[in-house]
């Protein structure tokens, strides 16, 4: 018998009378007791697994993370952390998708202390409202940047039949309003526009007063919008979506201009 399996089997045997009682009298207290026993069994089994049971991909990932973190610590001295070690003053609240292909290094080379990042499937306000409120109302970021992306899996799912998904996933997809059968870049842009509209309604007073500007963009790593592969394309500013009018806005023009970045000591 493999090491660690014995205690697990013992716990299962001890739990059997409880399960038997559950079969005849499904009281809520009994059900909760069963859940707790099962959780304890799983914890005991997980703790019994030796290194040889570790998934190779998981091992490789953790090795990469550890090495990259050590490199980061080696190349970033205490002075680097000084501006934000005791607090944060980000310049933007950024709502973007949880997709692994979308990360801040594509549009901010030094995001530490700069971006208050909020991520979920479909870069949507409905399922991250509290986090966004914190960035806008408590951290007082002057910009709320909503970033969609090409080939978005959430948009593809929302445009199709997702009735077979779990309840929590269905709940998140339900709040994405895109046409059925339309999973391409047009629906990605539509979703960004929908989120900008919702943000403007939510933070209406701040937008009107000029305290907050809401920017919608698409990180286009497939070049679906034909403006360059990997470009962050601005598609909406405070509800304005006309490309010609957007091009005349100072905030959009600024994205095309080179600017010196604050120097940090490493």
HUZI-V694294 format. One record per run of one state. SS is the DSSP state (H for helix, E for strand, - for the rest). FROM is the first residue (numbers start at 1). TO is the last residue. If there is no record, write none. Layout:
BEGIN
SS	FROM	TO
SS	FROM	TO
END
This chain:
BEGIN
-	1	4
H	5	24
-	25	27
H	28	48
-	49	50
H	51	53
-	54	55
H	56	75
-	76	77
H	78	84
-	85	91
E	92	97
-	98	103
H	104	106
-	107	114
E	115	120
-	121	128
H	129	138
-	139	142
E	143	149
-	150	152
H	153	158
-	159	166
H	167	174
-	175	184
H	185	202
-	203	203
H	204	209
-	210	212
E	213	220
-	221	230
E	231	237
-	238	239
E	240	240
-	241	242
H	243	247
-	248	249
H	250	254
-	255	266
END
